[in-house]
Amino acid sequence: MKVAAILTSRVMEGICKLPGVATMDWCDRAAAAFCRLRHPSTALVALATLDTRGFVLDVETAGAAVSTDDVPNAADAFLQIDRLRESSATPPREQVPADANLVDLRQSLSKGDWVGWSIGPLQEGLWHVASAAPQGLLGAGNPGPLQRRWSQFKPVDVLVSATAIPGTKPGRWLIAEVGSSEPGFRESAREMAAMTACLPMLAHRLYAAFGKDPVNVHASLTPREEAVLWRLVSGMKVPQIAEELDRSMYTVHDHVKALHRKLNAKSRGELVAKALGHSGAGHEFQTTANGMGK
């Protein structure tokens, strides 16, 4: 129980650092937070709409992260990027080498396909966490969608989880999967307990960032817009931001205008509030006390 509590605390720390607004790599960062469950590990996080059978109707956004020997903890890599963002004009995405396997995993949930595991009743306020290996979902013979999705990572097990998001259209789910090749992951009860504890908070953060309506990809902040936003949050003025990012004040003003438009903010104070997750959407979210799924 003590280990599960420590794992929960580590993942929660990563979740609490997620932006309060939609960014192009939001789900990548969420996946990095779940990589704190085990080293080495790989994680997939997606916001998708499923029908009652578990078939994908739409994937709004998805992300993936990996913990390797070179990067002991993927979430720590993003913390390093945060520090670089404070002192460099280089966008976060340029700091992380592309990984073909992660790209494939990020794009593995496709419209019309079965998610690959049974979620159970698609009811608001419920969540579900399960281990794939004991259910035979990673068997070599006649591989299903989950096995095909994770084949390049060769995990001994994959924890699969989902939670319905209250206040949004029916079937809109947060989906998270974590796989590891580490033999001890076959005994993953502690990781499952931590994942169960963290799902509601992650759903809350996702709802605060993306809102109750389907995601418009053009409304997500670009790395450059996000760099400007966090400098505004820190109290910097446009001339200071322009100098630090080595951009003209006209360019920075354009980014600020785009931020106001994308975040539907009418003032600088409202812009900062939304950046920190203090928006109407986030306060509407309620998690039921009897939230355990199957």
N, C-alpha and C positions, 0 to 999 in steps of 0.2 A: 504493500500500500504506500509506503514511503517513497519507493522508486516511482510509482505512478504519479504521485503528487509532484515530484521533482520534474518529471517529464511534462506534466501538465503546465507547470510554471514556466518551463523553457519555451513551450509552444505558445502559450499565452503572451509571453514577452514579445515574440515575433509578430503575433496577430495584432497586438496593441500598437505596433509600429507601422501597420499598414496605413496608407493614405486614406483620409476621409472622403476623397473624391476619386472618380474613375480615372485610372491611368492606363496606358497601353500595356503595361507589364504588371498590373495589379494582381492577376491570378498567378503569375510567376512568383511574385513575392509571397503570396499566400501559400503556394506550394513549398517555397523555401522555409517557411515557418514550420510546416509539417515535417520537413526533413530533420528537424530537431528531435524527432521521436527515436531515431536510430541512426547510427553510422556504421557502414554506408547505407544510404537509402535513396530512393527516387520518389517523387510525389507528383501527382496530377490533381489540379483543381479546376473545376469548370462551373459555369453558370449556364444551365440548359433547361429546356422544357421537354418533358417526357409525357407520353400518354400513359394510360392505366396499366399497360402491359410492360412498360419500361423501355419502349422504343423512343428514340430521339426524334423529336419534332423540330428542334432548333437548338443550336449552340450559340449563345450570345458572346461568350468570351471564355477562353481557356488558357491555362498556363502550366508550366512544368519546371521542376528544379531537381538537381541531383547533388548528393553529398559524396565526395570522392576523397581519395588519399591526398590529392593535391589541394583540395579545398575541404578541410575536415568538417565543416558545417556550412551548407549552402546559405543558410540564413545569415551566418557571419559574413559571408561574401557580400550580401546586400547591405549589411551594416558598414562594411568598408566602402561600398559604393556611396552610401549616404555621406560618409566623411569626405570622399572625393568630390561629391556634389557641392559640398560647402566651400571647397577651395579651388574648384576647377570648372571650366566651361564645358567639359566633355560630358555629353549626355550619358546617363547610366547604362543604356543598352550597349554602348560602344566599349564598356569596360569588361564585359563578359563574353568570352569566345563562344561562337555559335556551336552547338552540339547537335549533329544530325539526328541522333536518337531522341533528344528532347524535342526537337521540331516535330518529329513523327508522333511522339506521344502527345504533344500539345494538340495535334490535329487528328488524333485517333478517334474521337467521338464524332461520328458523322450522321447527318440527317438521314433518317430512315433505318438506321441500324439499331439493334438491340444493345443496351448498355452492357450486357454480359453477366448480370447477376440480379437476383430478385430483391427489389427494394421493399416490397410490401405495399400496403395501402397508401396512396398518395394523399395524405391528410395534412392539413395545416397544423404547424406546431409540433410535428413528430420528427424524430430522426432515427437513423438506422446505422449501426456499425457491425461489420461481420468480417470473418477471416475466410479468404477464398480457398485456400488449400484443403481444409477439411471437407469442403463441399465438392471437391473434385473439379473445381473450375480452372485449375492449372494443369490438368492432365495432358500428357503428350498425345494420346489418341484422340482424333477428331477434335482438334482445338476449337474452343469457342471464341467469342469476341474478346473476352478478358485475356485469355492466353495469348491471342495474336497481338493484342495491344502491348503486352509486357514481355513478349518473347525475347527482344533484343537485350533486356536487362537480366534475364535468367534469375528471377527472384525465387526464394524458397517459399515465400508466401506474399500475398498482397492483402492489406487491409482495405476494405471497401466501405464507403460511408456516404450518406446523403441526408439532407434535411430539407423539408419543405419550407419555403419562406413565407411567413404570414404577411398579409396585406398586399400580396401580388396575385397575378392571375393563377388559376389552378394548374398544378403540374410544373411550376417553375421551381427548380431544385438547385441547390448547391451540391455538387458531387465532388468528393475527394477520395483519392486512392493513394496508398503508400506501400511501396514494395521494397524488399531488401534481399540481398543474396547472402547476408550473414546468417550462418546456421542457427544461431540462437533465436532468430526471428520466428522460427516455427513455434516457439512458446511466447506468443505475443499478447498475452492477457493484459500486461501492464500498459503496453502501447495502445491496445484497444480501449482501456479505461481512460487513458489520457485523451485519446481522440474523441471519445464520447463526451468528455467534459469540455473540450474545446470547440466542438462544432457549433453550439448556439452562439458563442461569441464571434466566431468567424462569420456566421450568417448575419449577425447584427452589423458587423463591419462592412460586409458586402452590400447589405441593404442600404446602409448609410451612404456608401460610395456610389452605387448604381441606381438606387431608387426602386420604385414599384413598377415602372414600365420597362418593356424590353430595351436592351441596350442599343443605342445608336453609336456605331463604331466611331463616327466623326465627332462625337461628344466627349470621347476620352482624351485626356490631356497628353500631348506629345512630351517627350523628355525635355525639350527646351522650355515648353510652357510650364512644366512642373518645376524646373530649375528656377524660373522667375517667381512662381507662386511661393515656394518656400523661402525665398529671399524677402518677398513681401511680408510673409508671416513673421520673419525675424525682425521686421521693422525697417528694412532698407528702403531707400528712395530710388526712383527710376534712374537718376544719374549714377548712383552707386552701383546699381545692378548692371547698367550698361557698361560701366568701366570694368567691373569684375568679370563679366561674361565676354568682354571684348566685342560688344555689339553697339550699334548706334542707339541713341535714345528713341529714335523713331521706331526701330525694330522692337525694342522693349515695350514701347507704348502699344504696338500692335499685339504683342503677346498678352499684355494686360487687358486689352479690349477683348481678345479671344477668351481669356479666363472669365471675364464678367459674363460673356455670352454663354459659354459652355456650362458655367456653374449657376447661371441665372441669378447673379448677384448684382444688386443695385448700388452697393456701396463697397468701399474698401473693407470696412468692418465686417460686412456680410460675407465678403470673399474670404477673409481670414477665418471666420466662424465655420464656413463650409469646408475649408481646407482641413480644419481640425475635427471634422465629423459632427459638428453641432448644427445639423440641419433638421428640418421638419421630418424628413423621411426617416432619419435615424431614431427620432423620439417616438414615431408611430409604432416601431417594431416592438412586439411583445412576445416573449417566449413562455410557453405554458409550462406549468410545474410538472405535469405528467408527460414530459416530452420524450421519454424513452421509446424507441421504435421496437421492432421485433427482437 
